[in-house]
């Protein structure tokens, strides 16, 4: 039995390697996603830490010289160049100087279209700057009347932040690990379709079943072959991330992404269960489909299930409940490892066990499917 299984597994791997385009299409994700993520993070961090000057239109600026100077120090300047000026206007009220002199609320009108996506960050930046100026003027008014501005603060709240540099990343770290784990699904997808629906279209599946092999040996050999390619994708994404992510200045955001040996080992352990589930699920759906193209469509929709569950974890939705679920439990465990937290071993064990049970159920389901001529011949 072992020799036949190994022969079938070798046959599946050789067939997969021969189709180099299919193999590379699955591994492109693992190679280029970390590069794209690192490039995007570099641009985002540079934009957040070094904001560009914001050119807007300031009407009646002569009536509020101090406000205009304050805005200019914050990188918000009046400009008449329509090519570089944002569609944001600040109109100083005609009675601004008199209202400020009488210590009354001075009228300042901010005109902008909040529905414009490319203006939203600029609008928020302008609003925050105006609010800071208003708070400073309020403090100066109290000082001018001999009142300590601190009297406005009824509480003196001191925050003792116990977060580590690794745990401050939050959703960003979760998103990075999510893309790593999804490589298990993407890398083996093409092989899963080719070794099931593809073999049926080439009439090689029926020929293979005519040999003295059991259905369980055949199914397990295909599941293991697809799982191996899934794990290869995970290895590549970890390897590329190990060398690429150190170039990203994470410290500018107050945390660090460290792809160390402990994290890589934890990712491999969790990835084995996820890879087995991904392979079983993709093969089961591909056998259910009647053609190669139909299998591609079905698998695309099926992949949305683990993706949506993983996104729920990433954005902190039903986190406690999903710790016990397949895929999401492994994802949260890897997030905890990255953040330097203690791993809840019971929850991780239950998650891995449920992942394995679902995979076994899918394998048994494939055995039953292949007993039907309709499935074998695509009728």
C-alpha positions in Angstrom: 0.0 0.0 0.0 2.8 2.4 0.9 4.7 1.8 -2.3 1.5 2.3 -4.4 0.7 5.5 -2.6 4.3 6.8 -3.0 4.1 5.9 -6.7 0.9 7.9 -7.1 2.3 10.8 -5.2 5.4 10.8 -7.3 3.2 10.7 -10.4 1.1 13.7 -9.3 4.2 15.7 -8.5 5.9 14.9 -11.8 2.7 15.8 -13.7 2.5 19.1 -11.8 6.2 20.0 -12.4 5.8 19.4 -16.1 3.2 22.1 -16.3 5.6 24.9 -15.5 3.2 27.7 -16.4 0.6 26.4 -14.0 3.2 26.0 -11.3 4.6 29.5 -11.7 1.1 31.0 -11.8 0.5 29.6 -8.4 3.9 30.6 -7.0 3.8 34.2 -8.4 1.6 35.2 -5.5 4.0 33.9 -2.9 7.0 35.7 -4.6 5.5 39.1 -5.5 2.9 39.8 -2.8 5.5 40.5 -0.1 7.4 42.7 -2.6 4.2 44.6 -3.4 3.2 44.8 0.3 6.7 46.2 1.2 6.6 48.8 -1.6 3.1 49.9 -0.6 4.1 50.2 3.1 7.2 52.2 2.2 5.1 54.7 0.3 2.4 54.8 3.0 4.9 55.3 5.8 6.7 58.0 3.9 3.4 59.8 3.2 2.3 59.6 6.9 5.6 60.7 8.4 6.5 63.4 5.9 3.3 65.0 4.8 3.5 67.3 1.8 2.6 70.9 1.8 -1.1 71.5 1.3 -2.0 74.3 -1.0 -5.5 75.7 -0.6 -7.4 78.9 -1.1 -7.7 81.4 1.8 -10.2 84.2 1.3 -9.9 87.5 3.2 -6.5 86.3 4.6 -5.5 89.9 5.6 -8.1 89.9 8.4 -6.5 86.9 10.2 -2.7 87.3 9.8 -2.0 85.1 12.9 -4.2 82.3 11.7 -2.7 82.4 8.2 0.9 82.3 9.7 -0.1 79.4 11.9 -1.5 77.4 9.0 1.7 78.2 7.0 3.8 76.8 9.8 1.8 73.6 9.6 2.4 73.3 5.9 -1.1 74.6 4.8 -0.6 77.6 2.5 -2.6 79.9 0.3 -1.9 79.4 -3.4 -3.2 80.9 -6.6 -1.8 78.1 -8.8 -4.9 76.1 -9.9 -2.7 73.1 -10.9 -1.4 72.4 -7.4 -4.2 73.9 -5.3 -6.7 71.5 -3.6 -10.4 72.3 -3.9 -10.5 73.5 -0.3 -11.3 77.0 0.7 -11.1 78.8 4.0 -13.1 82.0 4.2 -12.3 84.4 7.0 -15.3 86.3 8.3 -15.5 90.0 7.7 -15.8 90.6 11.5 -13.0 88.2 12.4 -10.7 90.8 13.9 -13.5 92.4 16.0 -14.7 89.1 17.2 -11.2 88.0 18.2 -10.7 91.4 20.0 -14.0 90.9 22.0 -13.0 87.3 22.8 -16.0 86.0 20.9 -16.1 83.0 18.5 -14.6 84.2 15.3 -16.2 83.0 12.1 -14.1 80.8 9.8 -15.9 78.9 7.0 -14.3 75.7 5.6 -15.6 75.0 2.1 -14.9 71.5 0.6 -16.6 68.5 -0.9 -16.4 65.6 1.6 -17.6 63.1 -1.1 -14.3 63.5 -3.0 -12.1 60.7 -2.0 -8.8 62.4 -2.9 -9.8 65.4 -0.6 -10.7 63.5 2.5 -7.3 63.3 4.1 -6.6 67.0 3.2 -9.9 68.1 4.7 -9.2 66.2 7.9 -5.7 67.7 8.1 -7.1 71.2 7.7 -9.9 70.6 10.3 -7.4 69.3 12.9 -5.1 72.3 12.3 -7.9 74.7 12.8 -9.0 72.9 16.0 -5.5 73.1 17.4 -5.3 76.9 16.7 -8.7 77.3 18.3 -7.5 75.5 21.4 -4.4 77.6 21.7 -6.4 80.8 21.3 -8.8 79.7 24.0 -5.8 79.1 26.4 -4.4 82.5 25.6 -7.8 84.2 26.3 -7.9 82.5 29.8 -4.3 83.5 30.5 -5.1 87.1 29.6 -7.8 87.1 32.2 -5.6 85.6 34.9 -7.1 82.2 34.7 -4.9 79.1 34.5 -5.9 77.1 31.3 -5.5 73.9 33.3 -8.7 74.7 35.1 -10.5 73.4 31.9 -9.1 69.9 32.5 -11.2 68.2 35.2 -9.2 64.9 34.9 -5.5 64.2 34.6 -5.5 60.9 32.8 -2.1 59.2 32.5 -1.9 56.2 30.2 0.6 53.5 30.9 1.0 51.7 27.6 2.1 48.1 28.1 2.1 47.3 24.4 5.4 46.0 22.9 6.8 47.2 19.6 5.5 44.0 18.0 2.0 44.3 19.3 1.4 47.9 18.3 0.9 46.9 14.6 -2.6 45.6 15.2 -4.6 45.3 12.0 -1.6 45.9 9.8 0.3 42.9 11.2 -2.9 40.8 10.9 -3.2 41.8 7.3 0.4 40.8 6.5 0.0 37.4 8.1 -3.4 36.9 6.4 -1.7 37.4 3.0 1.0 34.9 4.0 -1.6 32.3 5.0 -3.6 32.8 1.8 -0.5 31.7 -0.2 -1.4 28.1 0.9 -4.7 28.4 -1.0 -3.4 30.2 -4.0 -0.3 28.2 -4.6 -2.0 24.8 -4.9 -5.2 26.0 -6.6 -4.0 25.4 -10.2 -2.7 21.9 -9.4 -6.0 21.0 -7.6 -8.0 21.9 -10.7 -5.6 20.2 -13.2 -5.3 16.9 -11.2 -9.1 16.6 -10.9 -11.2 18.3 -13.6 -8.2 18.5 -15.9 -7.4 14.7 -15.7 -11.1 14.0 -16.3 -11.1 16.1 -19.5 -8.0 14.4 -20.7 -9.7 11.0 -19.9 -6.7 10.0 -17.8 -8.7 9.8 -14.6 -10.7 6.8 -15.8 -7.5 5.1 -17.0 -5.9 5.7 -13.6 -8.8 4.1 -11.8 -8.5 1.0 -14.0 -5.2 0.2 -12.2 -5.2 -1.9 -9.0 -5.3 1.0 -6.6 -7.8 2.0 -4.0 -9.8 5.2 -4.2 -8.3 6.3 -0.8 -4.8 6.0 -2.1 -5.7 8.0 -5.2 -7.4 10.7 -3.2 -4.7 11.0 -0.6 -2.0 11.2 -3.2 -3.7 14.1 -4.9 -4.4 15.8 -1.5 -0.8 15.4 -0.5 0.5 16.7 -3.8 -1.6 19.8 -3.7 -0.7 20.3 0.0 3.0 20.1 -0.9 2.6 22.9 -3.4 0.6 24.9 -0.9 3.4 24.6 1.7 5.9 25.5 -1.0 4.0 28.7 -1.5 4.0 29.4 2.2 7.8 28.7 2.4 8.4 31.1 -0.5 6.3 33.9 1.0 8.0 33.6 4.3 11.5 33.5 2.7 10.8 36.6 0.6 9.2 38.4 3.6 12.2 37.5 5.7 14.5 39.5 3.4 12.1 42.2 2.2 10.3 43.4 5.3 13.4 44.6 7.1 13.8 47.3 4.5 10.4 48.8 5.5 10.8 51.5 8.2 8.1 50.0 10.5 9.6 51.8 13.5 8.2 55.1 12.1 4.7 53.6 13.0 5.8 52.5 16.4 6.1 48.7 15.8 8.2 46.1 14.1 7.5 43.1 11.8 10.1 40.4 12.6 9.9 37.3 10.6 12.1 35.2 12.9 12.7 31.5 13.2 10.1 31.0 15.9 7.4 32.7 13.7 8.5 30.7 10.7 8.3 27.4 12.6 4.8 28.3 14.0 3.7 29.3 10.5 4.8 25.9 9.1 3.0 24.0 11.9 -0.2 25.9 11.4 0.2 25.8 7.7 0.3 22.0 7.5 -3.3 21.8 8.7 -4.5 24.7 6.6 -2.8 23.3 3.5 -4.5 19.9 4.0 -7.8 21.6 4.3 -7.2 23.9 1.3 -6.2 20.9 -0.9 -9.2 18.8 0.2 -11.6 21.6 -0.3 -10.3 22.6 -3.7 -10.1 19.0 -5.0 -13.6 18.2 -3.7 -15.1 21.2 -5.5 -13.1 20.5 -8.7 -14.4 16.9 -8.8 -17.9 18.2 -8.4 -17.5 20.5 -11.4 -18.2 19.1 -14.8 -15.4 20.9 -16.7 -12.1 22.6 -16.1 -13.5 26.1 -16.5 -16.4 25.4 -14.2 -13.9 24.1 -11.6 -12.0 27.4 -11.8 -15.2 29.4 -11.2 -16.3 27.2 -8.3 -12.9 27.4 -6.5 -12.8 31.1 -6.9 -16.1 31.4 -5.0 -15.1 28.7 -2.4 -12.0 30.7 -1.5 -14.1 33.6 -0.4 -15.2 31.6 2.7 -11.8 31.4 4.4 -10.9 34.8 3.1 -14.0 36.4 4.7 -13.5 34.6 8.0 -9.8 35.7 8.0 -10.8 39.3 7.2 -13.2 39.1 10.2 -10.2 38.3 12.4 -8.1 41.0 10.8 -10.7 43.7 11.6 -11.4 42.3 15.1 -15.0 41.0 14.4 -16.1 38.0 16.6 -12.5 37.4 17.4 -13.1 35.2 20.5 -15.5 33.0 18.7 -13.3 32.6 15.6 -10.3 31.5 17.7 -11.9 28.0 17.8 -12.7 27.9 14.0 -10.6 26.4 11.2 -8.1 28.7 9.5 -9.0 31.7 11.7 -7.7 29.9 14.8 -4.3 29.4 13.1 -4.3 32.9 11.8 -4.9 34.4 15.3 -2.2 32.1 16.8 0.3 33.4 14.2 -0.8 37.0 15.0 -0.1 36.3 18.7 3.3 34.9 17.9 4.2 38.0 15.9 3.0 40.2 18.7 5.0 38.3 21.3 1.9 37.2 23.2 1.3 33.8 24.9 -0.5 31.4 22.6 -3.7 29.8 23.9 -2.8 26.2 23.2 -6.2 24.8 23.9 -7.9 27.1 21.3 -5.2 26.4 18.8 -5.5 22.6 19.3 -9.2 22.7 18.9 -8.8 24.8 15.7 -6.3 22.5 14.2 -8.4 19.4 15.2 -11.5 20.9 13.6 -9.5 21.7 10.5 -8.2 18.1 10.3 -11.7 16.7 10.8 -13.2 18.8 8.0 -10.3 17.7 5.7 -10.9 14.1 6.5 -14.6 14.5 5.8 -13.8 16.0 2.4 -11.4 13.2 1.6 -14.1 10.6 2.5 -16.5 12.6 0.4 -14.2 12.5 -2.6 -13.9 8.7 -2.2 -17.7 8.5 -2.4 -17.8 10.8 -5.4 -15.3 8.8 -7.4 -17.4 5.7 -7.1 -19.9 7.4 -9.4 -19.5 7.1 -13.1 -21.0 10.6 -13.5 -18.2 12.1 -11.6 -15.4 10.0 -13.3 -16.6 10.7 -16.8 -18.1 14.2 -16.2 -21.6 13.2 -17.2 
